[in-house]
Amino acid sequence: MKENEETFILTKGSKYRVVSLETREKPLVTHGIFKGYAAIGHDEGICLELDESHKESAGRMRIVPTHMILAIDVIESAEKKEEVTKPDAMYI
């Protein structure tokens, strides 16, 4: 990577539009605020608080497994508040 290039990371509080696999014919589109990462067994996922476009589900948390993500659009970027650190625990 060149010196002037920055690494892109998902930041807590940013608004994203995530397109992931739902079925072979139809993707699942999630609009929401990024809250962090989750581990489910050996799989990892991103946690999003659903926005008002999800109607009665607004405010609920959705975990999207990372291996199911097709695309992520940045809608509104939040300021980076903390440095990325190593996790305190390891799950096997």
DSSP file (Angstrom, degrees, kcal/mol; ACC not computed):
  #  RESIDUE AA STRUCTURE BP1 BP2  ACC     N-H-->O    O-->H-N    N-H-->O    O-->H-N    TCO  KAPPA ALPHA  PHI   PSI    X-CA   Y-CA   Z-CA
    1    1 A M              0   0    0      0, 0.0     6,-0.0     0, 0.0     2,-0.0   0.000 360.0 360.0 360.0 139.1    0.0    0.0    0.0
    2    2 A K    >   -     0   0    0      1,-0.1     3,-1.1     4,-0.1     0, 0.0  -0.326 360.0-114.2 -71.4 156.5    1.3    3.5   -0.8
    3    3 A E  T 3  S+     0   0    0      1,-0.2    -1,-0.1    -2,-0.0     0, 0.0   0.833 113.6  49.2 -61.8 -36.0    2.1    5.9    2.0
    4    4 A N  T 3  S+     0   0    0      2,-0.1     2,-0.3     0, 0.0    -1,-0.2   0.507  91.0  97.2 -86.0  -4.0   -0.6    8.4    1.1
    5    5 A E    <   -     0   0    0     -3,-1.1     2,-0.3     1,-0.0     0, 0.0  -0.667  63.6-147.5 -85.9 140.1   -3.4    5.7    0.9
    6    6 A E        -     0   0    0     -2,-0.3     2,-0.4     0, 0.0    -4,-0.1  -0.802  15.5-118.5-104.9 149.0   -5.6    5.2    3.9
    7    7 A T        -     0   0    0     -2,-0.3     2,-0.4    -6,-0.0     0, 0.0  -0.702  28.6-130.6 -82.8 134.3   -7.1    1.9    5.0
    8    8 A F        +     0   0    0     -2,-0.4     2,-0.3     2,-0.0    -1,-0.0  -0.735  31.5 174.0 -88.0 130.9  -10.9    2.0    5.1
    9    9 A I        -     0   0    0     -2,-0.4     2,-0.3     0, 0.0     0, 0.0  -0.967  37.2-107.5-131.4 151.9  -12.6    0.7    8.2
   10   10 A L        -     0   0    0     -2,-0.3     2,-0.4    67,-0.0    67,-0.0  -0.632  38.8-150.5 -74.5 133.0  -16.2    0.7    9.3
   11   11 A T    >   -     0   0    0     -2,-0.3     3,-2.0    69,-0.0    23,-0.3  -0.891  18.5-107.7-112.9 138.3  -16.7    3.3   12.0
   12   12 A K  T 3  S+     0   0    0     -2,-0.4    23,-0.2     1,-0.3    69,-0.1  -0.341 105.4  26.0 -60.0 136.6  -19.3    3.1   14.8
   13   13 A G  T 3  S+     0   0    0     21,-2.8    -1,-0.3     1,-0.3     2,-0.1   0.268  90.7 127.0  92.4 -10.7  -22.1    5.6   14.3
   14   14 A S    <   -     0   0    0     -3,-2.0    20,-2.8    20,-0.2     2,-0.5  -0.490  59.7-123.9 -78.4 150.7  -21.7    5.7   10.5
   15   15 A K  E     +AB  33  76A   0     61,-2.9    60,-2.5    18,-0.2    61,-1.7  -0.836  35.9 176.7 -98.0 130.2  -24.7    5.1    8.3
   16   16 A Y  E     -AB  32  74A   0     16,-2.8    16,-2.3    -2,-0.5     2,-0.5  -0.906  30.6-143.7-130.8 156.8  -24.4    2.3    5.8
   17   17 A R  E     -AB  31  73A   0     56,-2.3    56,-3.0    -2,-0.3     2,-0.5  -0.989  27.3-166.5-116.5 116.3  -26.5    0.6    3.2
   18   18 A V  E     -AB  30  72A   0     12,-3.1    12,-2.9    -2,-0.5     2,-0.6  -0.909  10.2-162.0-112.1 127.4  -25.5   -3.1    3.1
   19   19 A V  E     +AB  29  71A   0     52,-2.8    51,-3.4    -2,-0.5    52,-1.9  -0.936  24.4 163.5-106.8 122.6  -26.5   -5.5    0.4
   20   20 A S  E     -AB  28  69A   0      8,-2.8     8,-3.3    -2,-0.6     2,-0.3  -0.846  43.2 -80.2-134.2 169.9  -26.2   -9.1    1.4
   21   21 A L  E     +A   27   0A   0     47,-2.1     3,-0.1    -2,-0.3    47,-0.0  -0.559  47.8 154.0 -74.5 128.5  -27.5  -12.5    0.2
   22   22 A E  S    S-     0   0    0      4,-1.0     2,-0.3     1,-0.7    -1,-0.2   0.656  74.5 -15.5-112.8 -55.9  -31.0  -13.4    1.1
   23   23 A T  S    S-     0   0    0      3,-2.6    -1,-0.7     1,-0.0     5,-0.1  -0.847  73.4 -99.0-135.8 175.8  -31.9  -15.8   -1.6
   24   24 A R  S    S+     0   0    0     -2,-0.3    -1,-0.0     1,-0.2    -3,-0.0   0.835 124.2  39.1 -66.0 -30.5  -30.4  -16.6   -5.0
   25   25 A E  S    S+     0   0    0      1,-0.2    -1,-0.2     2,-0.0     0, 0.0   0.695 120.4  39.5 -91.5 -21.1  -32.9  -14.4   -6.7
   26   26 A K        -     0   0    0      2,-0.0    -3,-2.6     0, 0.0    -4,-1.0  -0.985  66.7-144.9-140.1 127.9  -33.1  -11.6   -4.2
   27   27 A P  E     -A   21   0A   0      0, 0.0     2,-0.5     0, 0.0    -6,-0.2  -0.496  22.9-121.5 -83.2 160.4  -30.6   -9.7   -2.1
   28   28 A L  E     -A   20   0A   0     -8,-3.3    -8,-2.8    -2,-0.2     2,-0.5  -0.906  24.3-156.8 -99.7 125.2  -31.3   -8.4    1.4
   29   29 A V  E     -A   19   0A   0     -2,-0.5     2,-0.5   -10,-0.2   -10,-0.2  -0.916   9.5-171.4-107.8 125.3  -30.8   -4.6    1.7
   30   30 A T  E     -A   18   0A   0    -12,-2.9   -12,-3.1    -2,-0.5     2,-0.5  -0.967   6.7-168.8-119.9 127.1  -30.2   -3.2    5.1
   31   31 A H  E     +A   17   0A   0     -2,-0.5    20,-2.0   -14,-0.2     2,-0.3  -0.958  37.4 101.5-111.2 129.3  -30.1    0.5    6.0
   32   32 A G  E     -AC  16  50A   0    -16,-2.3   -16,-2.8    -2,-0.5     2,-0.5  -0.998  66.5 -67.1 178.3-176.2  -28.7    1.5    9.4
   33   33 A I  E     -AC  15  49A   0     16,-2.0    16,-2.7    -2,-0.3     2,-0.3  -0.837  48.4-119.3-100.2 128.4  -26.1    2.7   11.8
   34   34 A F  E     + C   0  48A   0    -20,-2.8   -21,-2.8    -2,-0.5    14,-0.2  -0.506  34.1 172.3 -70.5 126.6  -23.0    0.6   12.4
   35   35 A K  E     -     0   0A   0     12,-2.9     2,-0.3     1,-0.4    13,-0.2   0.604  50.5 -84.1-109.8 -19.0  -22.8   -0.5   16.0
   36   36 A G  E     - C   0  47A   0     11,-1.0    11,-3.3   -25,-0.1    -1,-0.4  -0.967  52.3 -52.0 147.9-163.3  -19.9   -3.0   15.8
   37   37 A Y  E     - C   0  46A   0     -2,-0.3     2,-0.3     9,-0.2     9,-0.2  -0.744  38.3-160.4-112.4 158.6  -18.9   -6.5   15.1
   38   38 A A  E     - C   0  45A   0      7,-2.4     7,-2.5    -2,-0.3     2,-0.5  -0.979  10.7-143.5-137.9 150.4  -20.3   -9.8   16.4
   39   39 A A  E     - C   0  44A   0     -2,-0.3     2,-0.5     5,-0.2     5,-0.2  -0.972  14.2-177.7-114.2 126.7  -19.0  -13.4   16.6
   40   40 A I  E >   - C   0  43A   0      3,-2.9     3,-2.2    -2,-0.5     2,-0.3  -0.906  66.9 -56.9-123.7  99.8  -21.6  -16.2   16.1
   41   41 A G  T 3  S-     0   0    0     -2,-0.5    50,-0.0     1,-0.3     0, 0.0  -0.521 120.0 -21.7  62.5-124.7  -19.7  -19.5   16.6
   42   42 A H  T 3  S+     0   0    0     -2,-0.3    -1,-0.3    50,-0.1     2,-0.2   0.451 124.0  90.5 -93.7  -1.9  -16.9  -19.4   14.0
   43   43 A D  E <   -C   40   0A   0     -3,-2.2    -3,-2.9    23,-0.0     2,-0.3  -0.647  63.0-148.1 -95.1 152.2  -18.7  -16.8   11.9
   44   44 A E  E     +C   39   0A   0     -2,-0.2    22,-2.6    -5,-0.2    23,-0.4  -0.859  17.8 178.5-114.8 153.5  -18.3  -13.0   12.1
   45   45 A G  E     -CD  38  65A   0     -7,-2.5    -7,-2.4    -2,-0.3     2,-0.4  -0.949  27.5-117.0-146.5 166.2  -20.9  -10.4   11.4
   46   46 A I  E     -CD  37  64A   0     18,-2.3    18,-2.5    -2,-0.3     2,-0.5  -0.886  27.0-136.7-106.6 142.6  -21.5   -6.7   11.4
   47   47 A C  E     -CD  36  63A   0    -11,-3.3   -12,-2.9    -2,-0.4   -11,-1.0  -0.857  23.4-179.2-102.3 127.4  -24.2   -5.2   13.7
   48   48 A L  E     -CD  34  62A   0     14,-2.6    14,-2.8    -2,-0.5     2,-0.7  -0.986  25.9-137.5-127.0 135.5  -26.5   -2.5   12.3
   49   49 A E  E     -CD  33  61A   0    -16,-2.7   -16,-2.0    -2,-0.4    12,-0.2  -0.838  37.3-120.8 -87.0 118.1  -29.3   -0.6   14.1
   50   50 A L  E     -C   32   0A   0     10,-3.0     9,-2.7    -2,-0.7   -18,-0.2  -0.305  26.1-139.9 -64.9 138.9  -32.1   -0.5   11.5
   51   51 A D    >   -     0   0    0    -20,-2.0     3,-1.9     7,-0.2     9,-0.1  -0.218  35.8 -81.4 -90.7-174.8  -33.3    2.9   10.4
   52   52 A E  G >  S+     0   0    0      1,-0.3     3,-1.7     2,-0.2     6,-0.2   0.636 117.4  77.1 -65.9 -15.7  -36.8    4.2    9.8
   53   53 A S  G 3  S+     0   0    0      1,-0.3    -1,-0.3   -22,-0.1     3,-0.1   0.673  87.2  62.6 -68.2 -13.8  -36.8    2.8    6.2
   54   54 A H  G X  S-     0   0    0     -3,-1.9     3,-2.1     1,-0.3    -1,-0.3   0.266  92.5-159.2 -93.1  10.7  -37.4   -0.6    7.9
   55   55 A K  G X  S+     0   0    0     -3,-1.7     3,-1.9     1,-0.3    -1,-0.3  -0.233  73.3  15.4  51.8-114.4  -40.8    0.7    9.3
   56   56 A E  G 3  S+     0   0    0      1,-0.3    -1,-0.3    -3,-0.1    -4,-0.1   0.669 127.4  57.3 -67.9 -15.0  -41.9   -1.5   12.3
   57   57 A S  G X  S+     0   0    0     -3,-2.1     3,-2.1    -6,-0.1    -1,-0.3   0.451  76.2 130.0 -91.7  -0.7  -38.4   -3.0   12.6
   58   58 A A  T <  S+     0   0    0     -3,-1.9    -7,-0.2     1,-0.3    -6,-0.1  -0.263  70.8  24.8 -55.8 136.2  -36.7    0.4   13.0
   59   59 A G  T 3  S+     0   0    0     -9,-2.7    -1,-0.3     1,-0.4     2,-0.1   0.172  94.3 119.8  93.4 -17.0  -34.4    0.5   16.0
   60   60 A R    <   -     0   0    0     -3,-2.1   -10,-3.0    -9,-0.1     2,-0.4  -0.414  65.5-115.6 -77.3 157.8  -33.8   -3.2   16.1
   61   61 A M  E     -D   49   0A   0    -12,-0.2     2,-0.4    -3,-0.1   -12,-0.2  -0.771  26.4-166.4 -94.6 138.3  -30.4   -4.7   15.7
   62   62 A R  E     -D   48   0A   0    -14,-2.8   -14,-2.6    -2,-0.4     2,-0.6  -0.992   8.0-154.2-123.7 131.4  -29.5   -6.8   12.6
   63   63 A I  E     -D   47   0A   0     -2,-0.4   -16,-0.2   -16,-0.2   -26,-0.1  -0.926   9.7-165.3-103.5 121.6  -26.4   -8.9   12.4
   64   64 A V  E     -D   46   0A   0    -18,-2.5   -18,-2.3    -2,-0.6     5,-0.1  -0.930  23.5-123.9-107.7 116.1  -25.2   -9.5    8.8
   65   65 A P  E >   -D   45   0A   0      0, 0.0     3,-1.8     0, 0.0     4,-0.4  -0.348  17.1-131.4 -59.0 135.5  -22.7  -12.3    8.5
   66   66 A T  G >  S+     0   0    0    -22,-2.6     3,-1.1     1,-0.3   -21,-0.1   0.826 104.5  59.4 -62.1 -32.3  -19.6  -11.0    6.7
   67   67 A H  G 3  S+     0   0    0    -23,-0.4    -1,-0.3     1,-0.2   -22,-0.1   0.602 103.2  54.5 -73.7  -8.0  -19.4  -13.9    4.2
   68   68 A M  G <  S+     0   0    0     -3,-1.8   -47,-2.1   -48,-0.0     2,-0.3   0.512  81.8 111.8 -98.0  -7.3  -22.9  -12.9    3.0
   69   69 A I  E <   +B   20   0A   0     -3,-1.1   -49,-0.3    -4,-0.4     3,-0.1  -0.510  34.0 172.7 -76.0 129.9  -22.1   -9.2    2.2
   70   70 A L  E     -     0   0A   0    -51,-3.4     2,-0.3     1,-0.4   -50,-0.2   0.768  67.1  -5.0 -99.4 -38.9  -22.1   -8.3   -1.4
   71   71 A A  E     -B   19   0A   0    -52,-1.9   -52,-2.8     2,-0.0     2,-0.4  -0.993  50.9-154.9-157.7 150.3  -21.7   -4.5   -1.1
   72   72 A I  E     -B   18   0A   0     -2,-0.3     2,-0.5   -54,-0.2   -54,-0.2  -0.987  11.4-164.1-130.6 122.2  -21.5   -1.7    1.5
   73   73 A D  E     -B   17   0A   0    -56,-3.0   -56,-2.3    -2,-0.4     2,-0.7  -0.899  18.2-134.4-104.0 132.8  -22.4    1.9    0.6
   74   74 A V  E     +B   16   0A   0     -2,-0.5   -58,-0.2   -58,-0.2     3,-0.2  -0.783  28.9 171.0 -86.3 117.1  -21.3    4.7    2.9
   75   75 A I  E    S-     0   0A   0    -60,-2.5     2,-0.3    -2,-0.7   -59,-0.2   0.876  72.4  -1.0 -91.1 -48.0  -24.3    7.0    3.4
   76   76 A E  E    S-B   15   0A   0    -61,-1.7   -61,-2.9     2,-0.0     2,-0.4  -0.948  71.6-143.0-148.3 122.7  -22.9    9.2    6.2
   77   77 A S        -     0   0    0     -2,-0.3     2,-0.2   -63,-0.2   -63,-0.1  -0.732  11.7-149.0 -93.4 131.5  -19.5    8.8    7.8
   78   78 A A        -     0   0    0     -2,-0.4   -64,-0.1   -67,-0.2     2,-0.1  -0.590  32.8 -91.1 -90.8 157.4  -19.0    9.4   11.5
   79   79 A E        -     0   0    0     -2,-0.2     2,-0.5     1,-0.1    -1,-0.1  -0.416  43.2-108.6 -65.7 141.1  -15.8   10.7   13.0
   80   80 A K        +     0   0    0      1,-0.2    -1,-0.1    -2,-0.1     3,-0.1  -0.626  41.6 176.5 -72.8 121.2  -13.4    8.0   14.0
   81   81 A K        +     0   0    0     -2,-0.5     2,-0.3     1,-0.2    -1,-0.2   0.724  56.1  28.7-102.1 -25.9  -13.4    8.1   17.8
   82   82 A E  S    S-     0   0    0      3,-0.0    -1,-0.2     0, 0.0     2,-0.2  -0.964  76.7-110.1-140.0 153.0  -11.1    5.3   18.9
   83   83 A E        -     0   0    0     -2,-0.3     2,-0.4     1,-0.1    -2,-0.0  -0.492  42.7-102.5 -77.2 150.1   -8.1    3.4   17.6
   84   84 A V        -     0   0    0     -2,-0.2     2,-0.3     1,-0.0    -1,-0.1  -0.614  47.9-175.5 -74.0 127.0   -8.6   -0.1   16.5
   85   85 A T        -     0   0    0     -2,-0.4     3,-0.1     1,-0.0    -3,-0.0  -0.782  31.7 -91.0-120.4 165.4   -7.2   -2.5   19.2
   86   86 A K        -     0   0    0     -2,-0.3    -1,-0.0     1,-0.1     0, 0.0  -0.492  52.1-101.1 -71.7 144.5   -6.8   -6.2   19.4
   87   87 A P        -     0   0    0      0, 0.0    -1,-0.1     0, 0.0     3,-0.0  -0.322  20.1-134.6 -65.3 150.9   -9.7   -8.0   20.9
   88   88 A D  S    S+     0   0    0     -3,-0.1     2,-0.3     1,-0.0    -2,-0.0   0.738  85.7  39.3 -77.0 -23.8   -9.4   -9.0   24.6
   89   89 A A        -     0   0    0      2,-0.0     2,-0.4     0, 0.0    -1,-0.0  -0.910  68.1-144.2-129.8 154.0  -10.7  -12.5   24.0
   90   90 A M        -     0   0    0     -2,-0.3     2,-0.5    -3,-0.0    -2,-0.0  -0.968  12.4-154.9-118.3 133.2  -10.3  -15.2   21.4
   91   91 A Y              0   0    0     -2,-0.4    -2,-0.0     1,-0.1     0, 0.0  -0.906 360.0 360.0-108.9 133.7  -13.2  -17.5   20.4
   92   92 A I              0   0    0     -2,-0.5    -1,-0.1     0, 0.0   -50,-0.1   0.345 360.0 360.0-122.0 360.0  -12.5  -20.9   18.9
